[in-house]
Amino acid sequence: MLAIVMRLACFSRHSHNGATGCPIRPWALLLLSAALFGCVSKQSVGGLTILGPGIINDPKNKTLRLDILKYGLDSFCGEMLTRGVTLKLSDDHPVAGRFFARDCRADMLEDDSKTTFNVKLSGSGYVWSNVTRRVGFELTGSIVLLPDFQIAEDKSMYVYFRSQHVETTQMKVSLVESSVARSAAQLAGLDADRVSREIFEAQVSRGFTVIRTNESGQIEYAVGLLPLGKRPFHPFAVVSSDPTLANDRTEVHTGQQDYIGGFVVEGNDKALSFALSVDGAPSVNIAVISSTAATSMLDRYIHFPGVTSFAEPPRYTQNVLFGSFFRQKVPVPAGSYVLLLEHAAGPTAPNSSNLPDDRAAKVDYLVQLVDAP
């Protein structure tokens, strides 16, 4: 997944959960709706053999080089369409929201001096802050990318995409859940769509990195241009050879949900294996739902306040308690699935009205594709 990082505070400092920094100005209340610039996730791939750097970098092997670059870009668009993009308040913070692409198309433009890719994308998403609560948004835009790649010492391949031009043709804020934030924006004369567009374009200009690991053949996506040999942060150290579909950390606030996936399963003898740990709240509810149901629920979630009810019966549900290390294998037929996290307001949820701010449930999660038990 691409990682999207949003910087909120007084231009040079960020604010997290309202804890530190400087006063949040009215125009900052809605900036969270668009800070798309990167992502972190994994998927199983095959069919590409890592050759020696000398062979790949030989100027005579132009076709091979272009094939590798196109492979990296196809992997990027595939990730955007199947699993979406994580949103973060800053590089080292948990996931605060998601962007889900409805369309991602890439055209290769080549001349005598360079090769570029023109990526056109559209989609919608949500993000949360303690000031705005949930913000829903929709966007359409394009990015011109200048590609290159390098081979690390361990033979992993790093495909780099440097942004040459970013244009957002449409940005629309569909929901600001906090009535206080909406009123502040109106009083300040804030054009939320324009501010969101500017933030989006500034962040996407960082580019992104696609990493194909040599030892397992899996792919990782990273925000910006990662130094050669560096890997993104993941909360779980994975020692099995089963394909890792997600390995990240998220925050789910009281009365909110988080949609993780979709995870594509081929064949009818497979299962999705989940490992989760919960901190900061007594418990969270989890459910495994189809991507079709998730699409319907997400459309309501980014337009209307409150949690969204199931569009169809889930394949699995469970309440995961604070402090426990939860593991479960869920057999599923061929298809695409989403892990839904919900921090419900109720007897097991913290009484946020008695707290100075909302206490989020911090959830570390690992999703792998395994053989059905």
N, C-alpha and C positions, 0 to 999 in steps of 0.2 A: 504494500500500500504506500501511496505517497504520504509524506508527513506534511502537515500544514501547521505552521507556527505563527501565533499571533502575539505581537508585543503591544501592551496596553499602556503603560503609564506615561507620565510626563515626558513623552518623546524619547527619553533615553533610559528610563527605568520601567520595570514591569511590576504589576500588582497581581497577587495571587490570593484568592479567597478574601480579598479586602484586608489582608494582614499588614502590609507594609507599604512603603513608598510614599507617594504624594497624593493629593486630592484627585479624585477621578473627575475629569471635566465632562460636561454634558456630551460633547462630540465623541467621547470615548465609549459611551454606553453601548453603541451599536457597532463598533469596529470589529467585534468578534465575528460578525457574520461573514467576513471574507478575509482569510489570510492564507490562502492556499499556497503552500510551497513545499510540498515534499511528503514522503511517507515511508513507513517502515513495515514490511511484512515479508512473508516467504511463500513460495509455491514450488512444487516439484516440476522439474523440466527435464528434457532429455533431447538427444539427437544432435547435440553440439559438442564437438571434441575440442578441448583446449590444446592448441598447438604452441610451440615455442615462440617467444617474443620475436626472434629473428625472422621466422617464417611469416608471421602475421604482419610485421612492420615492413617487410620487403615491398618497395613501391610497385614492383611487378604484380603483386597480389591484390590489385585494386578491387576486383570482384569479391574476393574473400573478405576484405575489410568492409566493403559495403554491406555484405550479407550479415556480418557480425553486428554492425551498427543498426541495421534494420531489425535484426533479432531483438536487440535491446529495446528498441522503440515499440515493437509489437508486444513485448512483455509488459511494458509500461501501460499501454492502452488496455491490454487484457486485464491487468490488475485494477485499473480505474473502473472498468465495466463490471467486473465480478465482485470486487470487495470494497471499492471506494477508497477514500482518503481519510487518514486520521487528522484531527485538528488538535493543536496543543497551544497552551498559553505561552510556553517557551520551550526550548530544546529539551530541558531536563525535567519537565513537568509531565504528569500523566495526561492521557487523552482527555480532551474536554468536549469533543464533538466529532462529527463525520461529514464528509462530502461524498455524495454518490453520483457518479457520472451516468447519464442516460445515453450519451453518444460521445465517442472519442475516435477521431479519424486523423490519419497522418499521411501526408504526401511528401515524397522525397524530391528535392530540387537540387540539381547538380549542374555546375559549370566547371570551367577549367581550373579554377582556383580553390573551390570548396564545395562541400555537400551540406545542405541544410534540410531540416524536416519542418514542415508546417503542420502543427497539431491543432485541430479544432475540437473543442469539447463543450458540453453543456450538461447541467445536472442541478441537483439541489442538496441541501444539507442543514445541519443544526449545530449549535455550539452553546455552551452554558457559561455564565459568570454570575457571581453573587449579586451584582448590581442589576443586570438585565434579566436574570434567570434565562430561560431558553430563548434563543434567537434562531428563527428559521430563515433561509434564504434560497434564492434560485439565481443561477448565472449561466451565461453563454460567453465564450471567449476563444481566443486563439493565441498560440505561442509559436514563435520561430526559434528553432533550436539548432545550435552548431554542435555536432557530435564528435567524439573522439573516444579512444579507449587505451588502457594500459594493462599489462599483466603483472600481478604482484609476485613476490618471491615464492609464495605457496602455489603459484599457477592459477590463482583465482583471477577472473577477468573483471575489470572495472570499466563500464561503459559510461562516459560522461556526456551530459547534455547541457551545454551552456546556453542560457536564454539570450537571444539577440533582439527580440521584439515581443512585447506582450500587449494584447489589446482585449479589453472586456467590452463586448458589444451590448451586453445586457446584464445588469445586476439589480435584483429586486429583493428587498427584505420582506418576507412574508409573515413574520411573527416576532413581536417583542413581548415576552410573557409578562414582564413586570409593568404594571400600570404606572408606577413612579418613573421608570425609565422612559416610557412613552411620553409622559407629560413633560419631562425635562428636555427631551429632544424637540418637542413642539415649541417650548418656550425659547429655546436657543436658536430656533430656525434651522435646525439641522437637516440636511439632505442626506439621509442615511444611505440611499443608493449610491450617491456620488462618493461619499467617504469610503464606503465598502469597495467601490471600484478602484479607487486610488490605492487602498491597502492591498487589494488582491494583486494588482499589477506590480507593485513594489516587491511583494514577497515572491511571486512566481519568477521574477528576474534572477533569483538565486540559482535556478537550474536544479538538476537532480542527478543522482547516480544510481545505476543498475549494477549490482554485483552478482556474478555467477560464481559460486564457490566450487573449487576444483574437486574437493573430497567427496561432496554429496550431490553436486549438480543442481542444487537448489538456488533460488534467486532471492536476493534482498534488495529492497528499494530504500534509498536514503535521501533526506532533505539536503539540498545544496550539493556541493562538490566535495565528497569525502576524500581525505588524503589517502593515497594508495596504501593498502594494508589495514586501514581502520575499519571497524564494523560498528553498526548501530547498537544501541542499548537494548537488551532483552532481559526480563526479570528471571526467566528460567534458563538454567544450563541444560541443554538437551543432549543426552548421550545415546538415544536410540536412533536407528536408521530410518524410522518411519517418517514420511514427509511431514514437515511442520507447516501448518497453514496460518497460524497466528501465534505471536509470543510478545505480549505487550502489557501495559498498565493503563488502567482507565479510572476515572472518577464518575460516580453516579450519585447525584444529589437527591434529596428527599423529593418524592413525587416525580422523578424523572426516569427515563429509560435510556439504554444504549444498544444500538443495533450493530453487531459485529459479524462481518461476512459480506457476501455469501461464499460458502465453501462448496466447491464443485466435487461431487462424488460420482465416479464412473463404476458401473457394475453393481450387482446386488449382493455381494459378499463382503461389504465394507462397513466400517463403523467410524463415527467421529469420537475421538478420545479427548476429554476435557480435563484439565487440571486448573483449579482456581484457589486463591486465598483471598480472604476479605479482611480489611482493616478499617477502622474509623466509624463503623456502624455495627449494630447487632447482627444484621443479616442482609442478604440480597436474594431476590427471586431470580432464577434463571429458567429459560425455556429454549427449546430447539424448535424452530419454525421453518417452513419452506420459504425460499426467496420470493416466491409469488405472493405469499401472505405478507411478508415483510415489506414489499413494495407498496401494497395497499395501506398498510399501517403507517409507513413512513410518510406517505402523502398527507395523512391526517396529522401526524406528529409535528411536521414543520409548519402547519398552518393553524393549528388550534392548541390552546394551552391544556395542561394536564396530561395524564398518561393515556395511551391508546389501547383499547381492548383488542383481544385476539380477533383476527379476520377469519380464522379457522382453528380447529382444535390443534394444539401443539403436539409434536411427537414426543416431547419429554418436558417435564417441569420438576423443579426442586427448589427448596429453600436452603441456601448455604449460609452457615453461621459464622460469626466473627471468630477468628483465631484458628479455625479448622483448615486442614489441607484437603480439599475436596477433589476426588477423582472419579470419573465415570465414563464408560464407553456406551455410546448410543448407536445401535445398529440402524442403518437407514438404507432405503433403496436408492438407486441411481437418481441423481437430481442435484439441486443447489439448495443450501441451507444457511440459516442465520442463527447466531447465538444472541438471544435477547436477555439483557440484564435489566432488572427493575428494582429501584430502591423505593419500596412502597411506603406510603404514610399509613401508619396503623400501630397496633400494640407493640410490634417489634422494632418500629422505626423511632429514631430520636425525635423528641418534641422540639422542633426547630423554633417554635415561637418563644421558647424560654432560653434560647441561645443567642449570643451576639451575632452569629452568622450561621449559615447552613453548613452542617457537618456532612461531608461527602463520604460515601462508601468507596474506599480505594480498593480496586480489584485487580490483582495480577491474574492473567489468564494465558493458558497454553492450549492450542487446538492442533491435533494431529490426525492424520488419516491412517487407520489401522485395519487389520483384518477383523471381521465380525467375530465376537466370542462364540 
